[in-house]
Amino acid sequence: MRRGTPSAILFGTLVCTIRTSQKKSMRQLGSVIGCPAATISQTEKGQRALKEPKIAHWALALEVSEGDFRELWYSSQGFLLKKGKRVFYTEVGDLFIRITNLMDRLAPSSTYDIDLSDIKPEGPIVRTKSVKTNDLHEIISELTAQERNRVQGYVDAIIENRSL
């Protein structure tokens, strides 16, 4: 999931619904996850995309089933898991029903809007330029703080995925 995409916006809206149904503030949720309230706000607005390695932390903080929360994350991107592989939903109606069923478990008695019209599979980011290992340190040192944090997030996710 990438920030600013329809998938990130949809998932963020659904996370906000779950959080508010529990009457938790952004600050309360952030303190359990270990991040500032601004991160929660950005995630709920789709300005920051929740990465898969963080799903368990968020599910625990929201006191919801990690499996359901992970499935909501995939479904928000238009995917379902079949035999451990991501498959794109072919029927929008099926996707709508799946998300609705998940939200009924994650945030019972809540109201929310689901707009699936812009949900399309997000392909991988394709690298268009190769960087020599010798130049990598210099390139990283020239990044802004925000860009360095983003790179660190990718590195953390790669390391965490290795341990799975």
Order of alpha helices (4+ residues) and beta strands (2+ residues): alpha-alpha-alpha-alpha-alpha-beta-beta-alpha-alpha-alpha
